[in-house]
Amino acid sequence: MAVCLFCQEENPSGLTNCKQCGMALPKEQEKRKQKGIARFVWFVILLALFCAAMIVWLPRTPPVAG
Ligand SMILES: [Zn+2]
């Protein structure tokens, strides 16, 4: 059973949208959110690896004195 966030209507599990107001039920939203977060985490990890590789790979220019 999923309770609608907007009208507090109790909907039977299996429905993706509220039977009273038609808004998406929280269960489906959470699933979508978690997928998005997982994708975002992978993006950050890949970006960090890329930055680390660039820091190691790129030649370091010595500071110019004077
Ligand atoms: Zn509703």
N, CA, C, O and the ligand as a Tripos MOL2 file, in Angstrom:
@<TRIPOS>MOLECULE
protein
  265   263    67     0     0
PROTEIN
NO_CHARGES

@<TRIPOS>ATOM
      1 N           0.8460   -1.2070    0.0000 N.3       1 MET1
      2 CA          0.0000    0.0000    0.0000 C.3       1 MET1
      3 C           0.8770    1.2520    0.0000 C.2       1 MET1
      4 O           1.8550    1.3480    0.7410 O.2       1 MET1
      5 N           0.5080    2.1840   -0.8320 N.am      2 ALA2
      6 CA          1.2660    3.4270   -0.9230 C.3       2 ALA2
      7 C           0.3390    4.6110   -0.6650 C.2       2 ALA2
      8 O          -0.7400    4.7050   -1.2500 O.2       2 ALA2
      9 N           0.7640    5.5070    0.2100 N.am      3 VAL3
     10 CA         -0.0460    6.6860    0.5250 C.3       3 VAL3
     11 C           0.3890    7.8370   -0.3640 C.2       3 VAL3
     12 O           1.5780    8.1330   -0.4770 O.2       3 VAL3
     13 N          -0.5790    8.4810   -0.9920 N.am      4 CYS4
     14 CA         -0.2910    9.6010   -1.8770 C.3       4 CYS4
     15 C           0.2400   10.7830   -1.0710 C.2       4 CYS4
     16 O          -0.2770   11.0970    0.0010 O.2       4 CYS4
     17 N           1.2770   11.4340   -1.5950 N.am      5 LEU5
     18 CA          1.8860   12.5690   -0.8950 C.3       5 LEU5
     19 C           1.0150   13.8150   -0.9990 C.2       5 LEU5
     20 O           1.1500   14.7370   -0.1950 O.2       5 LEU5
     21 N           0.1310   13.8450   -1.9760 N.am      6 PHE6
     22 CA         -0.6200   15.0660   -2.2390 C.3       6 PHE6
     23 C          -1.9930   15.0550   -1.5840 C.2       6 PHE6
     24 O          -2.3840   16.0310   -0.9440 O.2       6 PHE6
     25 N          -2.7330   13.9460   -1.7390 N.am      7 CYS7
     26 CA         -4.0880   13.9150   -1.1930 C.3       7 CYS7
     27 C          -4.2260   12.9220   -0.0480 C.2       7 CYS7
     28 O          -5.3170   12.7640    0.4990 O.2       7 CYS7
     29 N          -3.1270   12.2430    0.3270 N.am      8 GLN8
     30 CA         -3.1060   11.2820    1.4340 C.3       8 GLN8
     31 C          -4.0260   10.0980    1.1920 C.2       8 GLN8
     32 O          -4.4090    9.4060    2.1350 O.2       8 GLN8
     33 N          -4.3840    9.8600   -0.0660 N.am      9 GLU9
     34 CA         -5.2300    8.7210   -0.4070 C.3       9 GLU9
     35 C          -4.4020    7.4380   -0.3470 C.2       9 GLU9
     36 O          -3.2760    7.3920   -0.8420 O.2       9 GLU9
     37 N          -4.9760    6.3910    0.2690 N.am     10 GLU10
     38 CA         -4.2680    5.1110    0.3400 C.3      10 GLU10
     39 C          -4.5500    4.3140   -0.9350 C.2      10 GLU10
     40 O          -5.6980    3.9840   -1.2340 O.2      10 GLU10
     41 N          -3.4810    4.0120   -1.6810 N.am     11 ASN11
     42 CA         -3.6240    3.2650   -2.9230 C.3      11 ASN11
     43 C          -3.0770    1.8540   -2.7410 C.2      11 ASN11
     44 O          -2.0860    1.6700   -2.0340 O.2      11 ASN11
     45 N          -3.6950    0.8630   -3.3560 N.am     12 PRO12
     46 CA         -3.1740   -0.5060   -3.3110 C.3      12 PRO12
     47 C          -1.8380   -0.5930   -4.0310 C.2      12 PRO12
     48 O          -1.6190    0.0940   -5.0290 O.2      12 PRO12
     49 N          -0.9260   -1.4570   -3.5160 N.am     13 SER13
     50 CA          0.3950   -1.5810   -4.1300 C.3      13 SER13
     51 C           0.2540   -2.1090   -5.5550 C.2      13 SER13
     52 O          -0.6280   -2.9190   -5.8410 O.2      13 SER13
     53 N           1.1170   -1.6510   -6.4310 N.am     14 GLY14
     54 CA          1.0310   -2.0580   -7.8340 C.3      14 GLY14
     55 C           0.6750   -0.8770   -8.7000 C.2      14 GLY14
     56 O           1.0390   -0.8260   -9.8750 O.2      14 GLY14
     57 N          -0.0420    0.0800   -8.1230 N.am     15 LEU15
     58 CA         -0.3870    1.2800   -8.8850 C.3      15 LEU15
     59 C           0.8240    2.2070   -8.9380 C.2      15 LEU15
     60 O           1.5750    2.3170   -7.9680 O.2      15 LEU15
     61 N           1.0040    2.8590  -10.0570 N.am     16 THR16
     62 CA          2.1050    3.8130  -10.1900 C.3      16 THR16
     63 C           1.6070    5.2300   -9.9550 C.2      16 THR16
     64 O           2.3860    6.1240   -9.6260 O.2      16 THR16
     65 N           0.2950    5.4320  -10.1250 N.am     17 ASN17
     66 CA         -0.2690    6.7590   -9.9260 C.3      17 ASN17
     67 C          -1.4500    6.6900   -8.9580 C.2      17 ASN17
     68 O          -2.1290    5.6680   -8.8590 O.2      17 ASN17
     69 N          -1.6790    7.7790   -8.2580 N.am     18 CYS18
     70 CA         -2.7720    7.8460   -7.2970 C.3      18 CYS18
     71 C          -4.1120    7.7040   -8.0280 C.2      18 CYS18
     72 O          -4.3390    8.2940   -9.0840 O.2      18 CYS18
     73 N          -4.9870    6.8980   -7.4210 N.am     19 LYS19
     74 CA         -6.2760    6.6720   -8.0790 C.3      19 LYS19
     75 C          -7.2010    7.8620   -7.8850 C.2      19 LYS19
     76 O          -8.2050    7.9830   -8.5860 O.2      19 LYS19
     77 N          -6.8780    8.7440   -6.9410 N.am     20 GLN20
     78 CA         -7.7540    9.8930   -6.6930 C.3      20 GLN20
     79 C          -7.2960   11.1360   -7.4500 C.2      20 GLN20
     80 O          -8.0930   11.7700   -8.1420 O.2      20 GLN20
     81 N          -5.9990   11.4920   -7.3220 N.am     21 CYS21
     82 CA         -5.5350   12.7380   -7.9350 C.3      21 CYS21
     83 C          -4.6370   12.4930   -9.1480 C.2      21 CYS21
     84 O          -4.3770   13.4180   -9.9160 O.2      21 CYS21
     85 N          -4.1540   11.2380   -9.3320 N.am     22 GLY22
     86 CA         -3.3810   10.9250  -10.5320 C.3      22 GLY22
     87 C          -1.8960   11.2310  -10.4100 C.2      22 GLY22
     88 O          -1.1460   11.0230  -11.3630 O.2      22 GLY22
     89 N          -1.4560   11.7240   -9.2490 N.am     23 MET23
     90 CA         -0.0290   12.0160   -9.0790 C.3      23 MET23
     91 C           0.7550   10.7170   -8.9040 C.2      23 MET23
     92 O           0.2030    9.7090   -8.4600 O.2      23 MET23
     93 N           2.0610   10.7430   -9.2590 N.am     24 ALA24
     94 CA          2.8970    9.5550   -9.1170 C.3      24 ALA24
     95 C           3.0410    9.2180   -7.6310 C.2      24 ALA24
     96 O           3.2070   10.0990   -6.7870 O.2      24 ALA24
     97 N           2.9710    7.9210   -7.3380 N.am     25 LEU25
     98 CA          3.0720    7.4830   -5.9430 C.3      25 LEU25
     99 C           4.5360    7.4470   -5.5000 C.2      25 LEU25
    100 O           5.4200    7.2330   -6.3290 O.2      25 LEU25
    101 N           4.8080    7.6540   -4.2010 N.am     26 PRO26
    102 CA          6.1820    7.7850   -3.6890 C.3      26 PRO26
    103 C           7.0610    6.5780   -3.9780 C.2      26 PRO26
    104 O           8.2670    6.7420   -4.1610 O.2      26 PRO26
    105 N           6.5010    5.3600   -4.0270 N.am     27 LYS27
    106 CA          7.3110    4.1710   -4.2450 C.3      27 LYS27
    107 C           8.0550    4.2700   -5.5780 C.2      27 LYS27
    108 O           9.2610    4.0340   -5.6520 O.2      27 LYS27
    109 N           7.3190    4.6190   -6.6170 N.am     28 GLU28
    110 CA          7.9060    4.7280   -7.9550 C.3      28 GLU28
    111 C           8.9190    5.8690   -7.9960 C.2      28 GLU28
    112 O           9.9650    5.7460   -8.6330 O.2      28 GLU28
    113 N           8.6160    6.9770   -7.3220 N.am     29 GLN29
    114 CA          9.5200    8.1310   -7.3120 C.3      29 GLN29
    115 C          10.8400    7.7660   -6.6470 C.2      29 GLN29
    116 O          11.9080    8.1480   -7.1260 O.2      29 GLN29
    117 N          10.7660    7.0140   -5.5250 N.am     30 GLU30
    118 CA         11.9880    6.6400   -4.8130 C.3      30 GLU30
    119 C          12.8740    5.7790   -5.7080 C.2      30 GLU30
    120 O          14.0910    5.9580   -5.7570 O.2      30 GLU30
    121 N          12.2420    4.8410   -6.4160 N.am     31 LYS31
    122 CA         12.9940    3.9590   -7.2910 C.3      31 LYS31
    123 C          13.7440    4.7850   -8.3350 C.2      31 LYS31
    124 O          14.9310    4.5740   -8.5840 O.2      31 LYS31
    125 N          13.0270    5.7250   -8.9350 N.am     32 ARG32
    126 CA         13.6250    6.5670   -9.9690 C.3      32 ARG32
    127 C          14.7610    7.3990   -9.3770 C.2      32 ARG32
    128 O          15.8050    7.5790  -10.0050 O.2      32 ARG32
    129 N          14.5450    7.9010   -8.1670 N.am     33 LYS33
    130 CA         15.5300    8.7520   -7.5050 C.3      33 LYS33
    131 C          16.8110    7.9480   -7.2410 C.2      33 LYS33
    132 O          17.9140    8.4330   -7.4900 O.2      33 LYS33
    133 N          16.6550    6.7100   -6.7330 N.am     34 GLN34
    134 CA         17.8230    5.8940   -6.4060 C.3      34 GLN34
    135 C          18.6320    5.5890   -7.6660 C.2      34 GLN34
    136 O          19.8630    5.6040   -7.6380 O.2      34 GLN34
    137 N          17.9420    5.3140   -8.7630 N.am     35 LYS35
    138 CA         18.6290    5.0560  -10.0160 C.3      35 LYS35
    139 C          19.4310    6.2820  -10.4300 C.2      35 LYS35
    140 O          20.5780    6.1670  -10.8600 O.2      35 LYS35
    141 N          18.8200    7.4560  -10.2980 N.am     36 GLY36
    142 CA         19.4910    8.6940  -10.6540 C.3      36 GLY36
    143 C          20.6990    8.9350   -9.7800 C.2      36 GLY36
    144 O          21.7380    9.3790  -10.2690 O.2      36 GLY36
    145 N          20.5790    8.6460   -8.4740 N.am     37 ILE37
    146 CA         21.7050    8.8420   -7.5520 C.3      37 ILE37
    147 C          22.8360    7.8910   -7.9130 C.2      37 ILE37
    148 O          23.9980    8.2960   -7.9110 O.2      37 ILE37
    149 N          22.5210    6.6310   -8.2250 N.am     38 ALA38
    150 CA         23.5500    5.6510   -8.5840 C.3      38 ALA38
    151 C          24.2970    6.1250   -9.8270 C.2      38 ALA38
    152 O          25.5210    6.0210   -9.9030 O.2      38 ALA38
    153 N          23.5500    6.6450  -10.7960 N.am     39 ARG39
    154 CA         24.1760    7.1400  -12.0150 C.3      39 ARG39
    155 C          25.0840    8.3310  -11.7070 C.2      39 ARG39
    156 O          26.1770    8.4610  -12.2590 O.2      39 ARG39
    157 N          24.6010    9.1940  -10.8120 N.am     40 PHE40
    158 CA         25.3730   10.3810  -10.4400 C.3      40 PHE40
    159 C          26.6590    9.9850   -9.7180 C.2      40 PHE40
    160 O          27.7150   10.5700   -9.9540 O.2      40 PHE40
    161 N          26.5620    8.9780   -8.8300 N.am     41 VAL41
    162 CA         27.7440    8.5100   -8.0920 C.3      41 VAL41
    163 C          28.7780    7.9650   -9.0630 C.2      41 VAL41
    164 O          29.9680    8.2490   -8.9260 O.2      41 VAL41
    165 N          28.3320    7.1760  -10.0550 N.am     42 TRP42
    166 CA         29.2660    6.6420  -11.0540 C.3      42 TRP42
    167 C          29.9120    7.7640  -11.8500 C.2      42 TRP42
    168 O          31.0970    7.7020  -12.1770 O.2      42 TRP42
    169 N          29.1280    8.7850  -12.1590 N.am     43 PHE43
    170 CA         29.6590    9.9240  -12.8970 C.3      43 PHE43
    171 C          30.7580   10.6120  -12.0820 C.2      43 PHE43
    172 O          31.8050   10.9690  -12.6220 O.2      43 PHE43
    173 N          30.5170   10.7920  -10.7950 N.am     44 VAL44
    174 CA         31.5000   11.4530   -9.9230 C.3      44 VAL44
    175 C          32.7650   10.6080   -9.8100 C.2      44 VAL44
    176 O          33.8770   11.1340   -9.8450 O.2      44 VAL44
    177 N          32.5840    9.2690   -9.6730 N.am     45 ILE45
    178 CA         33.7440    8.3750   -9.5570 C.3      45 ILE45
    179 C          34.5900    8.4450  -10.8370 C.2      45 ILE45
    180 O          35.8140    8.5500  -10.7690 O.2      45 ILE45
    181 N          33.9420    8.3880  -11.9810 N.am     46 LEU46
    182 CA         34.6640    8.4570  -13.2540 C.3      46 LEU46
    183 C          35.3660    9.8010  -13.3950 C.2      46 LEU46
    184 O          36.4980    9.8740  -13.8730 O.2      46 LEU46
    185 N          34.6840   10.8650  -12.9740 N.am     47 LEU47
    186 CA         35.2760   12.1980  -13.0610 C.3      47 LEU47
    187 C          36.5000   12.2970  -12.1570 C.2      47 LEU47
    188 O          37.5100   12.8850  -12.5430 O.2      47 LEU47
    189 N          36.4180   11.7220  -10.9510 N.am     48 ALA48
    190 CA         37.5460   11.7370  -10.0170 C.3      48 ALA48
    191 C          38.7160   10.9480  -10.5870 C.2      48 ALA48
    192 O          39.8660   11.3760  -10.4850 O.2      48 ALA48
    193 N          38.4250    9.7880  -11.1910 N.am     49 LEU49
    194 CA         39.4850    8.9810  -11.8010 C.3      49 LEU49
    195 C          40.1400    9.7500  -12.9470 C.2      49 LEU49
    196 O          41.3610    9.7300  -13.1020 O.2      49 LEU49
    197 N          39.3300   10.4140  -13.7320 N.am     50 PHE50
    198 CA         39.8510   11.1980  -14.8540 C.3      50 PHE50
    199 C          40.7640   12.3150  -14.3420 C.2      50 PHE50
    200 O          41.8430   12.5450  -14.8880 O.2      50 PHE50
    201 N          40.3210   13.0020  -13.2930 N.am     51 CYS51
    202 CA         41.1280   14.0890  -12.7160 C.3      51 CYS51
    203 C          42.4490   13.5410  -12.1670 C.2      51 CYS51
    204 O          43.5060   14.1360  -12.3790 O.2      51 CYS51
    205 N          42.3860   12.4050  -11.4620 N.am     52 ALA52
    206 CA         43.5860   11.7910  -10.9010 C.3      52 ALA52
    207 C          44.5500   11.4130  -12.0230 C.2      52 ALA52
    208 O          45.7540   11.6440  -11.9150 O.2      52 ALA52
    209 N          44.0240   10.8360  -13.0900 N.am     53 ALA53
    210 CA         44.8550   10.4420  -14.2310 C.3      53 ALA53
    211 C          45.4950   11.6760  -14.8580 C.2      53 ALA53
    212 O          46.6690   11.6490  -15.2280 O.2      53 ALA53
    213 N          44.7420   12.7320  -14.9740 N.am     54 MET54
    214 CA         45.2680   13.9600  -15.5710 C.3      54 MET54
    215 C          46.3680   14.5600  -14.6980 C.2      54 MET54
    216 O          47.3810   15.0370  -15.2100 O.2      54 MET54
    217 N          46.1710   14.5350  -13.3860 N.am     55 ILE55
    218 CA         47.1650   15.1020  -12.4670 C.3      55 ILE55
    219 C          48.4740   14.3270  -12.5890 C.2      55 ILE55
    220 O          49.5510   14.9220  -12.5900 O.2      55 ILE55
    221 N          48.3820   12.9960  -12.6910 N.am     56 VAL56
    222 CA         49.5790   12.1540  -12.7860 C.3      56 VAL56
    223 C          50.2110   12.2810  -14.1680 C.2      56 VAL56
    224 O          51.4330   12.3360  -14.2990 O.2      56 VAL56
    225 N          49.3690   12.3250  -15.1910 N.am     57 TRP57
    226 CA         49.8480   12.2220  -16.5740 C.3      57 TRP57
    227 C          50.4010   13.5490  -17.1060 C.2      57 TRP57
    228 O          51.4190   13.5830  -17.7980 O.2      57 TRP57
    229 N          49.7010   14.6480  -16.7620 N.am     58 LEU58
    230 CA         50.1310   15.9290  -17.2980 C.3      58 LEU58
    231 C          51.4880   16.3430  -16.7170 C.2      58 LEU58
    232 O          51.7230   16.1590  -15.5230 O.2      58 LEU58
    233 N          52.3820   16.8980  -17.5400 N.am     59 PRO59
    234 CA         53.6650   17.3740  -17.0200 C.3      59 PRO59
    235 C          53.4850   18.5870  -16.1200 C.2      59 PRO59
    236 O          52.7300   19.5120  -16.4180 O.2      59 PRO59
    237 N          54.2010   18.5440  -15.0190 N.am     60 ARG60
    238 CA         54.0700   19.6330  -14.0670 C.3      60 ARG60
    239 C          55.0530   20.7550  -14.4400 C.2      60 ARG60
    240 O          56.2540   20.5290  -14.5900 O.2      60 ARG60
    241 N          54.5190   21.9380  -14.5820 N.am     61 THR61
    242 CA         55.3880   23.0600  -14.9090 C.3      61 THR61
    243 C          55.9580   23.6300  -13.6040 C.2      61 THR61
    244 O          55.2110   23.9480  -12.6780 O.2      61 THR61
    245 N          57.2730   23.7520  -13.5430 N.am     62 PRO62
    246 CA         57.8700   24.2910  -12.3170 C.3      62 PRO62
    247 C          57.5220   25.7550  -12.1410 C.2      62 PRO62
    248 O          57.4010   26.4820  -13.1270 O.2      62 PRO62
    249 N          57.3570   26.2060  -10.8940 N.am     63 PRO63
    250 CA         57.0300   27.6140  -10.6740 C.3      63 PRO63
    251 C          58.1680   28.5130  -11.1640 C.2      63 PRO63
    252 O          59.3450   28.2680  -10.8980 O.2      63 PRO63
    253 N          57.7800   29.5330  -11.8690 N.am     64 VAL64
    254 CA         58.7880   30.4530  -12.4250 C.3      64 VAL64
    255 C          59.2130   31.4340  -11.3360 C.2      64 VAL64
    256 O          58.3970   32.1860  -10.8020 O.2      64 VAL64
    257 N          60.4850   31.4110  -11.0250 N.am     65 ALA65
    258 CA         60.9780   32.3040   -9.9710 C.3      65 ALA65
    259 C          61.4530   33.6300  -10.5830 C.2      65 ALA65
    260 O          62.1200   33.6450  -11.6170 O.2      65 ALA65
    261 N          61.1160   34.6810   -9.9600 N.am     66 GLY66
    262 CA         61.5730   36.0040  -10.4070 C.3      66 GLY66
    263 C          60.7870   36.4910  -11.5900 C.2      66 GLY66
    264 O          61.0420   37.5860  -12.0920 O.2      66 GLY66
    265 ZN         -3.4400   11.4740   -4.6040 Zn       67 ZN67
@<TRIPOS>BOND
     1     1     2 1
     2     2     3 1
     3     3     4 2
     4     3     5 am
     5     5     6 1
     6     6     7 1
     7     7     8 2
     8     7     9 am
     9     9    10 1
    10    10    11 1
    11    11    12 2
    12    11    13 am
    13    13    14 1
    14    14    15 1
    15    15    16 2
    16    15    17 am
    17    17    18 1
    18    18    19 1
    19    19    20 2
    20    19    21 am
    21    21    22 1
    22    22    23 1
    23    23    24 2
    24    23    25 am
    25    25    26 1
    26    26    27 1
    27    27    28 2
    28    27    29 am
    29    29    30 1
    30    30    31 1
    31    31    32 2
    32    31    33 am
    33    33    34 1
    34    34    35 1
    35    35    36 2
    36    35    37 am
    37    37    38 1
    38    38    39 1
    39    39    40 2
    40    39    41 am
    41    41    42 1
    42    42    43 1
    43    43    44 2
    44    43    45 am
    45    45    46 1
    46    46    47 1
    47    47    48 2
    48    47    49 am
    49    49    50 1
    50    50    51 1
    51    51    52 2
    52    51    53 am
    53    53    54 1
    54    54    55 1
    55    55    56 2
    56    55    57 am
    57    57    58 1
    58    58    59 1
    59    59    60 2
    60    59    61 am
    61    61    62 1
    62    62    63 1
    63    63    64 2
    64    63    65 am
    65    65    66 1
    66    66    67 1
    67    67    68 2
    68    67    69 am
    69    69    70 1
    70    70    71 1
    71    71    72 2
    72    71    73 am
    73    73    74 1
    74    74    75 1
    75    75    76 2
    76    75    77 am
    77    77    78 1
    78    78    79 1
    79    79    80 2
    80    79    81 am
    81    81    82 1
    82    82    83 1
    83    83    84 2
    84    83    85 am
    85    85    86 1
    86    86    87 1
    87    87    88 2
    88    87    89 am
    89    89    90 1
    90    90    91 1
    91    91    92 2
    92    91    93 am
    93    93    94 1
    94    94    95 1
    95    95    96 2
    96    95    97 am
    97    97    98 1
    98    98    99 1
    99    99   100 2
   100    99   101 am
   101   101   102 1
   102   102   103 1
   103   103   104 2
   104   103   105 am
   105   105   106 1
   106   106   107 1
   107   107   108 2
   108   107   109 am
   109   109   110 1
   110   110   111 1
   111   111   112 2
   112   111   113 am
   113   113   114 1
   114   114   115 1
   115   115   116 2
   116   115   117 am
   117   117   118 1
   118   118   119 1
   119   119   120 2
   120   119   121 am
   121   121   122 1
   122   122   123 1
   123   123   124 2
   124   123   125 am
   125   125   126 1
   126   126   127 1
   127   127   128 2
   128   127   129 am
   129   129   130 1
   130   130   131 1
   131   131   132 2
   132   131   133 am
   133   133   134 1
   134   134   135 1
   135   135   136 2
   136   135   137 am
   137   137   138 1
   138   138   139 1
   139   139   140 2
   140   139   141 am
   141   141   142 1
   142   142   143 1
   143   143   144 2
   144   143   145 am
   145   145   146 1
   146   146   147 1
   147   147   148 2
   148   147   149 am
   149   149   150 1
   150   150   151 1
   151   151   152 2
   152   151   153 am
   153   153   154 1
   154   154   155 1
   155   155   156 2
   156   155   157 am
   157   157   158 1
   158   158   159 1
   159   159   160 2
   160   159   161 am
   161   161   162 1
   162   162   163 1
   163   163   164 2
   164   163   165 am
   165   165   166 1
   166   166   167 1
   167   167   168 2
   168   167   169 am
   169   169   170 1
   170   170   171 1
   171   171   172 2
   172   171   173 am
   173   173   174 1
   174   174   175 1
   175   175   176 2
   176   175   177 am
   177   177   178 1
   178   178   179 1
   179   179   180 2
   180   179   181 am
   181   181   182 1
   182   182   183 1
   183   183   184 2
   184   183   185 am
   185   185   186 1
   186   186   187 1
   187   187   188 2
   188   187   189 am
   189   189   190 1
   190   190   191 1
   191   191   192 2
   192   191   193 am
   193   193   194 1
   194   194   195 1
   195   195   196 2
   196   195   197 am
   197   197   198 1
   198   198   199 1
   199   199   200 2
   200   199   201 am
   201   201   202 1
   202   202   203 1
   203   203   204 2
   204   203   205 am
   205   205   206 1
   206   206   207 1
   207   207   208 2
   208   207   209 am
   209   209   210 1
   210   210   211 1
   211   211   212 2
   212   211   213 am
   213   213   214 1
   214   214   215 1
   215   215   216 2
   216   215   217 am
   217   217   218 1
   218   218   219 1
   219   219   220 2
   220   219   221 am
   221   221   222 1
   222   222   223 1
   223   223   224 2
   224   223   225 am
   225   225   226 1
   226   226   227 1
   227   227   228 2
   228   227   229 am
   229   229   230 1
   230   230   231 1
   231   231   232 2
   232   231   233 am
   233   233   234 1
   234   234   235 1
   235   235   236 2
   236   235   237 am
   237   237   238 1
   238   238   239 1
   239   239   240 2
   240   239   241 am
   241   241   242 1
   242   242   243 1
   243   243   244 2
   244   243   245 am
   245   245   246 1
   246   246   247 1
   247   247   248 2
   248   247   249 am
   249   249   250 1
   250   250   251 1
   251   251   252 2
   252   251   253 am
   253   253   254 1
   254   254   255 1
   255   255   256 2
   256   255   257 am
   257   257   258 1
   258   258   259 1
   259   259   260 2
   260   259   261 am
   261   261   262 1
   262   262   263 1
   263   263   264 2
@<TRIPOS>SUBSTRUCTURE
     1 MET1         2 RESIDUE 1 A MET
     2 ALA2         6 RESIDUE 1 A ALA
     3 VAL3        10 RESIDUE 1 A VAL
     4 CYS4        14 RESIDUE 1 A CYS
     5 LEU5        18 RESIDUE 1 A LEU
     6 PHE6        22 RESIDUE 1 A PHE
     7 CYS7        26 RESIDUE 1 A CYS
     8 GLN8        30 RESIDUE 1 A GLN
     9 GLU9        34 RESIDUE 1 A GLU
    10 GLU10       38 RESIDUE 1 A GLU
    11 ASN11       42 RESIDUE 1 A ASN
    12 PRO12       46 RESIDUE 1 A PRO
    13 SER13       50 RESIDUE 1 A SER
    14 GLY14       54 RESIDUE 1 A GLY
    15 LEU15       58 RESIDUE 1 A LEU
    16 THR16       62 RESIDUE 1 A THR
    17 ASN17       66 RESIDUE 1 A ASN
    18 CYS18       70 RESIDUE 1 A CYS
    19 LYS19       74 RESIDUE 1 A LYS
    20 GLN20       78 RESIDUE 1 A GLN
    21 CYS21       82 RESIDUE 1 A CYS
    22 GLY22       86 RESIDUE 1 A GLY
    23 MET23       90 RESIDUE 1 A MET
    24 ALA24       94 RESIDUE 1 A ALA
    25 LEU25       98 RESIDUE 1 A LEU
    26 PRO26      102 RESIDUE 1 A PRO
    27 LYS27      106 RESIDUE 1 A LYS
    28 GLU28      110 RESIDUE 1 A GLU
    29 GLN29      114 RESIDUE 1 A GLN
    30 GLU30      118 RESIDUE 1 A GLU
    31 LYS31      122 RESIDUE 1 A LYS
    32 ARG32      126 RESIDUE 1 A ARG
    33 LYS33      130 RESIDUE 1 A LYS
    34 GLN34      134 RESIDUE 1 A GLN
    35 LYS35      138 RESIDUE 1 A LYS
    36 GLY36      142 RESIDUE 1 A GLY
    37 ILE37      146 RESIDUE 1 A ILE
    38 ALA38      150 RESIDUE 1 A ALA
    39 ARG39      154 RESIDUE 1 A ARG
    40 PHE40      158 RESIDUE 1 A PHE
    41 VAL41      162 RESIDUE 1 A VAL
    42 TRP42      166 RESIDUE 1 A TRP
    43 PHE43      170 RESIDUE 1 A PHE
    44 VAL44      174 RESIDUE 1 A VAL
    45 ILE45      178 RESIDUE 1 A ILE
    46 LEU46      182 RESIDUE 1 A LEU
    47 LEU47      186 RESIDUE 1 A LEU
    48 ALA48      190 RESIDUE 1 A ALA
    49 LEU49      194 RESIDUE 1 A LEU
    50 PHE50      198 RESIDUE 1 A PHE
    51 CYS51      202 RESIDUE 1 A CYS
    52 ALA52      206 RESIDUE 1 A ALA
    53 ALA53      210 RESIDUE 1 A ALA
    54 MET54      214 RESIDUE 1 A MET
    55 ILE55      218 RESIDUE 1 A ILE
    56 VAL56      222 RESIDUE 1 A VAL
    57 TRP57      226 RESIDUE 1 A TRP
    58 LEU58      230 RESIDUE 1 A LEU
    59 PRO59      234 RESIDUE 1 A PRO
    60 ARG60      238 RESIDUE 1 A ARG
    61 THR61      242 RESIDUE 1 A THR
    62 PRO62      246 RESIDUE 1 A PRO
    63 PRO63      250 RESIDUE 1 A PRO
    64 VAL64      254 RESIDUE 1 A VAL
    65 ALA65      258 RESIDUE 1 A ALA
    66 GLY66      262 RESIDUE 1 A GLY
    67 ZN67       265 GROUP 0 **** ****
